[in-house]
Amino acid sequence: MRNRLIIACAAALLFSGSANAQSIAELKAQAQETRALLAQGEASGMDATILQTLHEGLEIAEQAIREMEEDASGTSISPGSGASDAVAAGQSYATKPNLAAETCTGFTEANYRTLALSGGNDVQLKTMCGQAFEYYTMYKRAIAQGYSETDADRTYAAHQQAATNANSFYANNRAD
């Protein structure tokens, strides 16, 4: 049971990166399985860190599912690129910076999902960078879709935490 949950945890972390390579149905099936494993883990008293990681991975998967469904219906709004997008969306606040951009060398908003799964040295750092970029993309999407600054800042706070984790890992544990 424990190995199965640890594997599910790793799969949940990778949902955001694998979403482009999967159909909506496959991603929904994986999300449902993760929900079931999460319920089992909560019932069995699994480590809180693993449960939190599962929750975060599930949230990312659910966001990817929503995006894919919007893309399929042709109603998706692409994440913006700065203050002009906030103004276009009727907002009076500017986009905050991507805090992982410097540490996550080579990562961009266009390629982060692929790089997060690319293997090689620093697999953990790449996964952390992928998560930070995913939250940043979600933050920019919230602005582009007209969410209030308070609502967008909730997602930015998740980006800040993920970027802090990536930056700390880079400083202390990266492969040589």
C-alpha positions as CSV (number, residue, x, y, z in Angstrom):
1,M,0.0,0.0,0.0
2,R,2.7,2.5,0.9
3,N,4.7,1.9,-2.3
4,R,1.5,2.4,-4.3
5,L,0.8,5.7,-2.6
6,I,4.4,6.9,-3.1
7,I,4.1,6.0,-6.8
8,A,0.8,7.8,-7.0
9,C,2.4,10.8,-5.3
10,A,5.1,11.0,-7.9
11,A,2.5,10.6,-10.7
12,A,0.5,13.5,-9.2
13,L,3.5,15.7,-9.3
14,L,3.9,14.9,-12.9
15,F,0.3,15.6,-13.9
16,S,1.0,19.1,-15.1
17,G,3.8,18.0,-17.3
18,S,2.1,15.0,-18.8
19,A,-1.2,16.7,-19.5
20,N,-0.2,17.8,-23.0
21,A,0.7,14.2,-24.0
22,Q,-2.6,12.7,-22.7
23,S,-6.2,12.9,-23.6
24,I,-8.7,14.5,-21.3
25,A,-10.2,11.1,-20.6
26,E,-6.8,9.6,-19.5
27,L,-6.1,12.6,-17.3
28,K,-9.5,12.4,-15.7
29,A,-9.0,8.7,-15.0
30,Q,-5.6,9.4,-13.4
31,A,-7.1,12.2,-11.3
32,Q,-9.9,9.9,-10.1
33,E,-7.3,7.3,-9.2
34,T,-5.3,9.9,-7.3
35,R,-8.5,11.0,-5.4
36,A,-9.1,7.4,-4.4
37,L,-5.5,6.9,-3.2
38,L,-5.6,10.2,-1.4
39,A,-8.7,9.1,0.5
40,Q,-6.9,5.8,1.4
41,G,-3.8,7.7,2.5
42,E,-5.9,10.1,4.7
43,A,-7.7,7.1,6.2
44,S,-4.5,5.3,7.0
45,G,-2.7,8.3,8.5
46,M,-0.2,8.8,5.7
47,D,2.6,11.3,6.2
48,A,1.2,14.9,5.9
49,T,3.9,15.9,3.4
50,I,2.9,13.2,1.0
51,L,-0.8,14.0,1.4
52,Q,-0.1,17.7,0.7
53,T,1.9,16.7,-2.4
54,L,-1.0,14.5,-3.6
55,H,-3.4,17.4,-3.0
56,E,-1.2,19.8,-4.9
57,G,-0.7,17.4,-7.8
58,L,-4.5,16.8,-8.0
59,E,-5.1,20.5,-8.1
60,I,-2.7,20.9,-11.0
61,A,-4.3,17.9,-12.8
62,E,-7.7,19.4,-12.3
63,Q,-6.5,22.7,-13.7
64,A,-5.0,21.0,-16.7
65,I,-8.2,19.2,-17.3
66,R,-10.1,22.5,-17.3
67,E,-7.6,24.0,-19.7
68,M,-7.8,21.1,-22.0
69,E,-11.6,21.2,-22.0
70,E,-11.5,25.0,-22.7
71,D,-9.0,24.5,-25.5
72,A,-11.2,21.8,-27.0
73,S,-14.2,24.2,-26.9
74,G,-12.2,27.1,-28.3
75,T,-12.9,29.4,-25.3
76,S,-9.6,29.4,-23.6
77,I,-7.9,32.6,-22.8
78,S,-4.1,32.4,-23.0
79,P,-2.1,33.6,-20.1
80,G,-1.0,37.2,-20.6
81,S,2.4,38.8,-20.7
82,G,2.3,41.6,-18.2
83,A,0.6,44.9,-17.2
84,S,-1.1,45.4,-20.5
85,D,-3.0,42.2,-20.0
86,A,-4.2,43.3,-16.6
87,V,-5.4,46.6,-18.2
88,A,-7.1,44.7,-21.0
89,A,-8.9,42.5,-18.5
90,G,-10.1,45.6,-16.7
91,Q,-7.6,45.2,-13.8
92,S,-5.6,48.0,-12.2
93,Y,-2.7,45.9,-11.1
94,A,0.5,44.7,-12.9
95,T,1.8,41.2,-13.2
96,K,4.3,40.2,-10.6
97,P,7.6,38.6,-11.7
98,N,8.3,34.9,-12.1
99,L,10.4,34.1,-9.0
100,A,11.8,30.8,-10.5
101,A,12.9,32.2,-13.8
102,E,16.5,32.8,-12.7
103,T,17.1,29.5,-10.9
104,C,15.3,27.4,-13.5
105,T,17.7,28.0,-16.3
106,G,16.3,27.1,-19.7
107,F,12.7,27.0,-18.4
108,T,10.1,29.2,-20.2
109,E,6.3,29.3,-20.1
110,A,6.3,27.5,-23.4
111,N,8.5,24.6,-22.4
112,Y,8.3,24.1,-18.7
113,R,6.0,21.0,-18.8
114,T,8.4,19.2,-21.1
115,L,11.6,20.2,-19.2
116,A,10.0,19.2,-15.9
117,L,9.9,15.6,-17.1
118,S,13.2,15.5,-19.1
119,G,15.3,13.4,-16.8
120,G,19.1,13.7,-16.5
121,N,20.8,15.6,-13.7
122,D,18.7,17.4,-11.2
123,V,15.4,15.6,-11.8
124,Q,14.1,17.0,-8.5
125,L,15.1,20.5,-9.4
126,K,13.4,20.2,-12.8
127,T,10.2,18.9,-11.1
128,M,10.3,21.8,-8.6
129,C,10.8,24.3,-11.4
130,G,8.0,22.8,-13.4
131,Q,5.7,23.2,-10.4
132,A,6.8,26.9,-9.9
133,F,6.2,27.6,-13.5
134,E,2.8,25.9,-13.5
135,Y,1.6,28.1,-10.6
136,Y,3.0,31.2,-12.3
137,T,1.1,30.4,-15.5
138,M,-2.0,29.9,-13.4
139,Y,-1.5,33.2,-11.8
140,K,-1.1,35.0,-15.1
141,R,-4.2,33.2,-16.4
142,A,-6.2,34.4,-13.4
143,I,-5.2,38.0,-14.3
144,A,-6.0,37.5,-18.0
145,Q,-9.4,36.1,-17.1
146,G,-10.2,39.2,-15.0
147,Y,-9.9,37.8,-11.5
148,S,-9.4,40.3,-8.7
149,E,-5.9,41.0,-7.4
150,T,-6.7,39.3,-4.2
151,D,-7.8,36.1,-6.0
152,A,-4.8,36.2,-8.3
153,D,-2.5,36.8,-5.4
154,R,-3.6,33.5,-3.8
155,T,-2.2,31.7,-6.8
156,Y,0.9,33.9,-6.8
157,A,1.5,32.9,-3.1
158,A,1.6,29.2,-4.3
159,H,4.0,30.2,-7.0
160,Q,6.2,32.0,-4.4
161,Q,6.3,28.9,-2.2
162,A,7.1,26.6,-5.1
163,A,9.8,29.1,-6.4
164,T,11.3,29.3,-2.9
165,N,11.5,25.5,-2.7
166,A,13.2,25.4,-6.2
167,N,15.6,28.2,-5.3
168,S,16.5,26.6,-1.9
169,F,17.0,23.2,-3.6
170,Y,19.2,24.8,-6.3
171,A,21.3,26.5,-3.6
172,N,21.8,23.5,-1.4
173,N,21.2,20.2,-3.2
174,R,21.6,20.4,-6.9
175,A,23.7,17.9,-8.8
176,D,27.1,19.0,-10.0
